[in-house]
Amino acid sequence: MAPMSYRSPLEARVAKKVTKAIHDFQLIEEGDRVMVGLSGGKDSWALLNVLHELRQRAPIDFSIVAVNVDSGYRDYKYDVISNTCAARGWEYRIEHTSIGDVMDDLLEANATPCSLCARLRRGVLYRIAADVGATKIALGHHADDFIETLLLNLFFAGTLKAMPARLVSDNGEHVVIRPLVYVSEDEARDYTQERELPVIGCCCPACGDLGLQRQRVKRLVMELDREHPGVKSSMLRALANVMPRHLLDTRLNPPAARRAAVGAAVGAAIAGVGAP
């Protein structure tokens, strides 16, 4: 049977990048049941649609279920999500919660509502994963998210980290994957528009307010990429090209005295093992 062709060059490009991410990081394997966190935003719609297309072409067998966590805000159009999924034959589940009602009580000083809401919704996804038999939880973070998170942590948190494409939860029970790691935000937006998927907001009062720090970083990256095309691609490659010896973390690059002490201790231990 001849391979199915993609509907457009954009879909082919997005699918190629997602396929590369799946291969590079072993994101999806034979028999996986992938639960897609579907917020109704452009990124999660793009992820769900491209995984649906790839599932029909992949040499491995895996299934998909979309899960939407309704935070409980008034006028949230979860019915648009359910109707769209049903019309396209996608398995889905809508989980209604009261996250919106507890946000003010749980929000810490200087924390952003979006980060807290994301953590709470992630907890709901973890709980539902067992109910739907999911082996992987797929989130719609794209390449720009990885880059901006790297800079946010570098500038404001004093740590050198971004996000992993594949993450095992602390308790080892869940595997979170981010198949859009090589896909740009513009590509995700254009792909969602091309496939005529309905983007909806969460109806949170703070929706769209990414916080001054994230907004500043986003503008900075956009300005740099306009002046020097390829900057974002270079930064994404840097995340996979780490040189620990050229950093200041002594856990990765111990001082010479410490290395010598560790070497002496190992030598003594080996000698002790061989002694009568």
C-alpha positions as CSV (number, residue, x, y, z in Angstrom):
1,M,0.0,0.0,0.0
2,A,1.3,3.4,-1.0
3,P,2.0,5.8,2.0
4,M,-0.7,8.4,2.6
5,S,0.3,11.9,1.5
6,Y,-0.1,14.9,3.8
7,R,-2.6,17.6,3.1
8,S,-0.1,20.4,2.8
9,P,3.6,21.2,2.9
10,L,3.0,22.7,6.4
11,E,1.4,19.5,7.7
12,A,4.3,17.5,6.2
13,R,6.9,19.8,7.9
14,V,5.2,19.6,11.3
15,A,4.8,15.8,11.0
16,K,8.5,15.5,10.1
17,K,9.6,17.5,13.1
18,V,7.3,15.5,15.5
19,T,8.5,12.2,14.0
20,K,12.1,13.3,14.6
21,A,11.3,14.2,18.2
22,I,9.6,10.9,18.8
23,H,12.7,9.1,17.4
24,D,15.3,11.2,19.1
25,F,13.7,11.0,22.6
26,Q,11.8,7.7,22.3
27,L,8.5,9.5,23.1
28,I,6.0,6.9,21.7
29,E,6.5,3.2,21.6
30,E,4.7,0.1,20.4
31,G,1.4,-0.3,22.3
32,D,1.4,3.1,23.9
33,R,-1.8,4.8,24.8
34,V,-1.1,8.5,24.6
35,M,-3.2,10.9,26.6
36,V,-3.1,14.4,25.0
37,G,-3.7,17.3,27.4
38,L,-6.2,19.3,25.3
39,S,-6.7,22.8,26.6
40,G,-8.4,24.1,23.4
41,G,-5.4,26.4,22.7
42,K,-3.6,26.4,19.4
43,D,-0.7,24.2,20.6
44,S,-2.7,21.3,22.1
45,W,-4.9,21.2,19.0
46,A,-1.9,21.1,16.7
47,L,-0.4,18.3,18.8
48,L,-3.6,16.2,18.8
49,N,-4.1,16.6,15.1
50,V,-0.5,15.7,14.1
51,L,-0.5,12.7,16.4
52,H,-3.7,11.6,14.8
53,E,-2.1,11.9,11.3
54,L,1.0,10.1,12.4
55,R,-0.9,7.3,14.0
56,Q,-2.3,6.4,10.6
57,R,1.1,6.2,9.1
58,A,3.4,5.0,11.9
59,P,5.1,1.6,11.7
60,I,4.0,1.0,15.4
61,D,0.6,0.7,16.9
62,F,-0.5,3.3,19.5
63,S,-3.8,4.9,20.5
64,I,-4.7,8.4,21.5
65,V,-7.2,9.9,23.9
66,A,-7.7,13.6,24.4
67,V,-8.4,14.9,27.9
68,N,-9.6,18.4,28.6
69,V,-9.5,19.7,32.2
70,D,-12.2,22.3,32.7
71,S,-11.0,24.7,35.4
72,G,-14.6,25.7,36.2
73,Y,-14.5,29.3,34.9
74,R,-17.8,30.6,33.8
75,D,-18.5,30.7,30.0
76,Y,-15.7,28.2,29.3
77,K,-16.7,26.5,26.0
78,Y,-15.8,22.9,26.7
79,D,-18.7,21.9,24.4
80,V,-16.7,23.2,21.5
81,I,-13.9,20.8,22.3
82,S,-16.3,17.8,22.8
83,N,-18.2,18.6,19.6
84,T,-15.0,19.0,17.5
85,C,-13.4,15.8,18.8
86,A,-16.7,13.9,18.2
87,A,-17.0,15.3,14.7
88,R,-13.5,14.1,13.8
89,G,-13.8,10.7,15.5
90,W,-11.3,11.5,18.2
91,E,-11.7,9.8,21.6
92,Y,-11.9,12.4,24.3
93,R,-12.9,13.0,27.9
94,I,-13.9,16.3,29.6
95,E,-13.0,16.5,33.3
96,H,-14.9,19.3,35.2
97,T,-13.0,20.7,38.2
98,S,-13.3,23.7,40.6
99,I,-9.7,24.8,40.1
100,G,-10.8,28.3,39.4
101,D,-12.5,28.6,42.8
102,V,-9.3,27.7,44.8
103,M,-6.8,29.7,42.9
104,D,-6.8,32.8,45.1
105,D,-6.5,30.7,48.3
106,L,-3.5,28.7,46.9
107,L,-1.6,31.4,45.0
108,E,1.6,32.4,46.7
109,A,3.1,35.9,46.7
110,N,4.9,36.8,43.5
111,A,3.6,33.6,41.8
112,T,1.7,33.8,38.5
113,P,-1.9,32.4,38.2
114,C,-0.9,30.5,35.0
115,S,1.9,28.5,36.6
116,L,-0.3,27.5,39.6
117,C,-3.2,26.6,37.3
118,A,-0.9,24.5,35.1
119,R,0.4,22.6,38.1
120,L,-3.1,21.9,39.4
121,R,-4.3,20.8,36.0
122,R,-1.2,18.6,35.7
123,G,-2.2,16.9,38.9
124,V,-5.7,16.2,37.4
125,L,-4.1,14.7,34.3
126,Y,-2.0,12.4,36.4
127,R,-5.1,11.2,38.2
128,I,-7.0,10.6,35.0
129,A,-4.1,8.8,33.3
130,A,-4.8,5.7,35.3
131,D,-8.6,5.9,34.5
132,V,-8.0,6.0,30.7
133,G,-5.1,3.5,30.8
134,A,-2.6,6.0,29.5
135,T,1.1,5.1,29.3
136,K,2.2,8.6,28.2
137,I,0.9,12.1,28.8
138,A,1.5,14.4,25.9
139,L,1.7,18.2,26.4
140,G,1.7,20.9,23.7
141,H,4.9,22.8,24.6
142,H,6.6,23.9,21.4
143,A,10.2,25.0,20.7
144,D,9.5,28.6,21.7
145,D,8.4,27.4,25.1
146,F,11.6,25.5,25.6
147,I,13.7,28.6,24.7
148,E,11.7,31.0,26.8
149,T,11.8,28.8,29.8
150,L,15.6,28.4,29.5
151,L,16.0,32.2,29.5
152,L,13.4,32.8,32.3
153,N,15.4,30.3,34.5
154,L,18.7,31.9,33.5
155,F,17.7,35.5,34.1
156,F,15.3,35.2,37.0
157,A,15.8,31.9,38.8
158,G,19.5,31.4,38.8
159,T,19.4,28.0,37.3
160,L,20.4,26.6,33.9
161,K,17.4,24.5,32.8
162,A,14.5,24.4,30.4
163,M,12.1,21.5,29.9
164,P,12.8,17.8,29.0
165,A,11.1,16.3,25.9
166,R,10.5,13.2,28.0
167,L,10.0,13.4,31.8
168,V,9.3,10.6,34.3
169,S,7.3,11.9,37.3
170,D,8.9,11.9,40.7
171,N,7.0,8.8,41.8
172,G,7.9,7.0,38.6
173,E,4.3,6.3,37.7
174,H,3.9,8.7,34.7
175,V,5.8,9.7,31.6
176,V,5.2,13.2,30.3
177,I,6.2,13.8,26.6
178,R,6.5,17.0,24.6
179,P,6.4,15.9,20.9
180,L,6.3,19.6,19.6
181,V,9.8,20.3,20.9
182,Y,11.1,21.0,17.3
183,V,7.9,22.8,16.1
184,S,7.9,26.6,16.4
185,E,5.0,28.5,17.9
186,D,4.2,30.0,14.4
187,E,4.1,26.6,12.9
188,A,1.7,25.3,15.6
189,R,-0.5,28.4,15.1
190,D,-0.6,28.1,11.3
191,Y,-1.2,24.4,11.4
192,T,-4.2,24.8,13.8
193,Q,-5.6,27.5,11.5
194,E,-5.1,25.4,8.4
195,R,-6.9,22.4,10.0
196,E,-9.7,24.7,11.0
197,L,-9.6,23.8,14.7
198,P,-11.4,26.1,17.1
199,V,-9.1,27.9,19.5
200,I,-10.8,28.8,22.8
201,G,-9.6,30.6,25.9
202,C,-9.8,29.2,29.4
203,C,-12.0,32.2,30.5
204,C,-9.7,32.8,33.5
205,P,-9.5,36.6,34.4
206,A,-5.7,36.4,34.0
207,C,-5.9,34.6,30.6
208,G,-3.4,36.0,28.2
209,D,-1.3,37.7,30.9
210,L,1.9,35.6,30.8
211,G,3.6,37.8,33.5
212,L,5.9,40.6,32.8
213,Q,9.0,38.4,32.9
214,R,7.7,35.9,30.3
215,Q,6.4,38.7,28.1
216,R,9.8,40.5,28.2
217,V,11.7,37.3,27.3
218,K,9.3,36.5,24.5
219,R,9.8,40.0,23.0
220,L,13.6,39.7,23.4
221,V,13.7,36.4,21.6
222,M,11.5,37.8,18.8
223,E,13.6,40.9,18.4
224,L,16.9,38.9,18.3
225,D,15.5,36.4,15.8
226,R,14.4,39.3,13.5
227,E,17.8,40.9,13.7
228,H,19.7,37.5,13.5
229,P,17.5,34.9,11.8
230,G,18.4,31.5,13.2
231,V,18.9,32.6,16.8
232,K,16.0,30.5,18.1
233,S,17.2,27.4,16.2
234,S,20.7,27.9,17.6
235,M,19.3,28.2,21.2
236,L,17.3,25.0,20.7
237,R,20.4,23.2,19.5
238,A,22.3,24.5,22.5
239,L,19.9,22.6,24.8
240,A,21.2,19.4,23.2
241,N,24.8,20.4,23.1
242,V,25.8,20.9,26.8
243,M,29.4,21.1,27.8
244,P,29.6,20.6,31.6
245,R,33.4,21.3,31.8
246,H,32.7,24.9,30.7
247,L,30.1,25.6,33.5
248,L,30.6,26.5,37.1
249,D,28.6,23.6,38.8
250,T,31.2,21.7,40.8
251,R,28.8,18.7,40.9
252,L,29.5,18.4,37.2
253,N,33.1,19.6,37.1
254,P,34.7,19.0,40.6
255,P,37.9,21.0,41.5
256,A,41.1,19.1,41.0
257,A,41.7,18.5,44.7
258,R,38.3,16.9,45.0
259,R,38.9,14.7,41.9
260,A,42.2,13.6,43.4
261,A,40.5,12.8,46.7
262,V,37.8,10.8,45.0
263,G,40.4,9.0,42.9
264,A,42.4,8.1,46.0
265,A,39.4,6.8,47.8
266,V,38.4,4.6,44.8
267,G,42.0,3.3,44.6
268,A,42.1,2.4,48.3
269,A,38.7,0.6,48.0
270,I,40.0,-1.4,45.1
271,A,43.2,-2.3,46.9
272,G,41.1,-3.3,50.0
273,V,39.0,-5.7,47.9
274,G,42.1,-7.4,46.6
275,A,43.8,-7.7,50.1
276,P,43.9,-11.1,51.8
